[in-house]
Amino acid sequence: MSRKPNNQLLFSLFFFIFFILSPSNLFTKMAMAQNNTIPVNVGVVLDMNTWVGKMGLSCITMALSDFYASHGHYRTRLVLNTRDSKKDVVGAAAAALDLLKNVEVQAIIGPETSMQADFVIDLGEKAQVPIISFSATSPSLSSIWSPYFVRAALNDSSQVKAISAIVQAFGWREVVPIYVNNEFGEGIIPYLTDALQDINTRVPYRSVISPLATDDQIVEELYKLMTMQTRVFIVHMNRTLASRLFIKVKDVGMMSEGYVWIITNAVTNGLSSMDPSVIDSMEGVLGVKTYFPTTKQLQDFTVRWKRKYQQDNPTVFNAQLNVFGLWAYDAATALAIAVEQASVTNSKFQKANISGNSTTDLENFGVSQNGPKLLQALLNTKFRGLTGDFHIVNGQLQSSAYQIVNVIGNGGRGIGFWTAENGVVRDLNVKSTNSTLNANLGSIIWPGDTTSPPKGWTIPTNGKNLRIGVPVKGGFSEFVKVTPNPGTNTATVTGYCIDVFDAVMAALPYAVPHEYVPFGTPDGKSNGTYDDMVYQVYLGKLDAVVGDTTIIASRSQYVDFSLPYTESGVSMMVPIRDNRRKNAWVFLKPLTWELWVTSFCSFIFVGFVVWVLEHRINEDFRGPPSHQMGSIFWFSFSTMVFAHREKVVSNLGRFVVIIWCFVVLILTQSYTASLTSMLTVQQLTPTVTDVKELINKRENVGYQKDSFVHELLKRMGLDDTTLKVYGSPEELDELFSSGSIAAAFDEIPYIKLFLAKYCSKYTTVAPIYKTDGFRLWCLSYIFNDLQVFPIGSPLLHDVSRAVLNVTEGEKMVGIERAWFGQTNCPDPSTLVSSNSLGLESFWGLFLIAGIASLSAFIIFTVVFVYKHEHVLLRHSDPNASIWGKIVELARHFDNKDLSSHTFRKSEPRVKNGTDIVDSMVAPQASPNVHGPSSPSSFSLHATPNCTCPPSPYTFSNHTDGNFDSSEGTPSYESEDPISQGQTAQEVVPVIEFANPNTQQVPSPQMKTTDTNV
């Protein structure tokens, strides 16, 4: 009986263990584990009665539901504590304070607007609780100043480059921003203004509209904008206020042709939720919109969100999800990931040490223990969200691209994209290859249902004409002349500049009503200088200035100028004098002294070379030394007039003479032409050629009254006491005629007008002087004669284009002919004589002649030395000097070259054609010669072996026979049949005159003797 209870006990234990390990019990334990998650309190502060607030809250709840459904293993769970800010800054602050003090939330999502976020961010920083906003986009809210602020959205400043790219593409020069008067509206303006300034676009006016403005106040501001010339407007405000604005814009007629409206993404992102009547009033508007790729995840979520929102709000139909809802979804997801990674718990806030008499709630809440690590985890969170890659950089999301839309039909139609890398492109996947944005955008429907881009400005509709200032002056009335009409208290303005301005206005594609306002006193005198008149444009008292106005650096700082249409520059005028036939040595002026000296040396050198080449073979270049020296000079200089009578027989000499005659021909012709010009053409030379001459001599200089040239001359270094004023061409001529001034400085158009009347008396010298201090100014002075406009005036560019059209046509020629007529004055540059001919113009000719002469001389010398190398070789005496050998060669050079054809053709010949002269050798000494030979001897030999008595007369002029005095036997240059011992068939008698006192016995080896001539 005792075992039975024990069996029952064992059975009961086995059944208990089986129950504990059963699968059903395991599932029960897992369910209990899920109930053990850590709740983390998170606050949500939104406007529950606004579209963004409702949409944002629904997206946040769906984000947490979707996230934990796919991440059930996470230990933490966000618990939302929702508060309504009631569209009020104070309400948002009170809601945040309640969450921080009473709930002790670990993070706050919201608030909705930038104004609400400004104060809530300060509370979060004090409690070290991250404030995560998906809709506060103002650039004034920066994580740099508030590290616990995290913007899960794009900063409004990221879109200003896209807006400026649109403005730049269509060439709009002025833009007026229209924005709401709060932190949201004002935050973008500095960034937008800087972006527009980078593309040289002005912001002449800022239209600020209160968030509480009535319709009448909006209309009043719109009428004010209509009176301005700018027609490009950028709207930056919340969706509600923008809807009211554009309805009134259409009502007052500002959504018509010629207007341009650009909206920021704050308005563009809400187009889908706007009333159709508002969309209809915005037709033709351009806008930039946050771009995010359309993915399957996004499409599925959009369908699920619409279904859920419709269930929660049965009275709302056709709700449209926008980017703020997607940012809210991603922000909640990022916070859930960061809370899990930071292992956040609902630990109590650490209370600060507060004095007992503190009564404010701002001092009673503590500091979160999890705040710093939760903030760091949030900043490091990265994932792929509904809008793309979610990554917080510098406390905010980074923009990737903006879509450019055109409001047409039921909403915005995409026409292009903008990226920081490629700028404006038609397709994100295709890099832009066009230099203009127009080619990168789709077709655009502008306000007024037109496809032509507006010019962006127009003449104001307030009925006020443009006030065009004109100078009042006494002289040079051809440019501008103001004639008062005392009876009507008006003035008639005429002149060259006025006609050009009227032609330019007529060339514009639109009418520009204007009136001329003389800048003068009631008595018809000038009211100040040109600088004073131009400054009136800067002050706004004049809309533009027309006249002989010059562009200078100081004026361009506060006004703009149109393109010039006359010649620019500042020049010097001086009297001219005629130097014709007033110099007895004028015949030397055609050539410079360098050319004279070079020509003289060339004549001598060429004459010497020709003498060397001809001396041995040409009787005209032989004779006594004085005669030969005269021949050198005579031959060389006679070629100048081609009067040389000497005959040149050598080929080298002919080559040199041909080249030299060509050089002489060019020299003489050039000299003749230059001298003829000097003696016959009027030689007008300026009395002063350099401004430094005026400064050194302290000469008086004239300048036009009220001209900037006065300051220019003083900066050039001219003394103010030497500067004289003139007001008309007649006064200037009188100053010159009386000798009161030596020169005058003025602008090119005035100078041309003056010289048209007095071209025979004056001329210009060096239009621009690049001296110290003046080099930079001369680049700034441009005579404009036309328009001065306020800086950034949109009229300026159209006027400049019209100026080009007028100046390139026949209209300009007719205007110039009407006011300046046609002058017969020749070009001043042609009246001044040309400079003397210099060596730089002829050195090539002298180089050719020198090379030819030197080459011929070298060739002759080489050949001569080669033929007479035996002269150098026979002198084997080691004591013989080089100079002695040269002297010996010179002696041979002085002898005739009887082998030359110039001598052979006049000598008798043997019948077989062998020249006797070629074999004749004149012995200078012989062992059979008794006594010295007479200087005058001539020998005649009938036969080679004939012994004749000495002749009573001797004559000696040695030829090229070579005789070796050391051996007493003659030597021969050439070996002919006679000299080789052959018997001649017929011997021509040779006559020799010899001294009767000298007995001459011919050598047995000699067949003939040299003929001494």
ABEGO torsion letter per residue (X at the ends): XAAAAAAAAAAAAAAAAAAAABAAAAAAAAAAAAAABBBBBBBBBBBAABAAAAAAAAAAAAAAAAAAAABAABABBBBBBBBBAGGBAAAAAAAAAAAAAAAGBABBBOBABAAAAAAAAAAAAAAGBBBBBAABABAABBAAABAABBBABBBAAAAAAAAAAAAAAAGBABBBBBBBBBAAAAAAAAAAAAAAAAAGBBBABBBBBBAABBAAAAAAAAAAAAABABABBBBBBBAAAAAAAAAAAAAAGAABBGBBBBBBAAAAAAAAABBAAAAAAABGBBBBBBBBBBBAAAAAAAAAAAAAAAAABAABBGBBBBAAAAAAAAAAAAAAAAAAAAGBBBBBBBBBBBBAABABAAAABBBBAAAAAAAAAAAABBBBBAAEBBBBBGGBBBBABBBBBBBBEAEBBBAEBBBAAAEBBABAABBBABABAAAABBBBBBBGGBABBBAGBBBBAAGBBBBBBBBBBABGAAABBBBBBAAAGBBBBBEAAAAAAAAAAAABABBBBBBBBBBBBAAGBBAEBAAAAAAAAAAGABABBBEBBBBBAAAAAABBBBBBABBBEBBBBBBBBBABGABAAAAAAABBAAAAAAAAAAAAAAAAAAAAAAAAABAAABEBAAAAAAAAAAAAAAAAAGABABBBABAAAAAAAAAAAAAAAAAAAAAAAAAAAAAABBBBBBABABAAAAAAAGBBBBBBBGBAAAAAAAAAGBBAAABBBBABAAAAAAAAAAGABABBBBBAAAAAAAAAAAAAABBBBGABBBBBGAAAAAAABBBAGBBBBBBGBAAAAAAAAAAAAAAABAAAAAAAAAAAEBBABBBAAAABBBBBBBAAAAAAAAAAAAAAAAAAAAAAAAAAAAAAAAAAAABABAABBAAAAAAAAAAAAABBBAABAAAAAABBBBAAGBBAAAABBBBABBAABBEBBBABBBBBBABAABBBBBBABBBBBBBABBBBAAAGBBBBABBBAAAAGBBBABBBBBBBBBBAABBBBBBAABABBBBBX
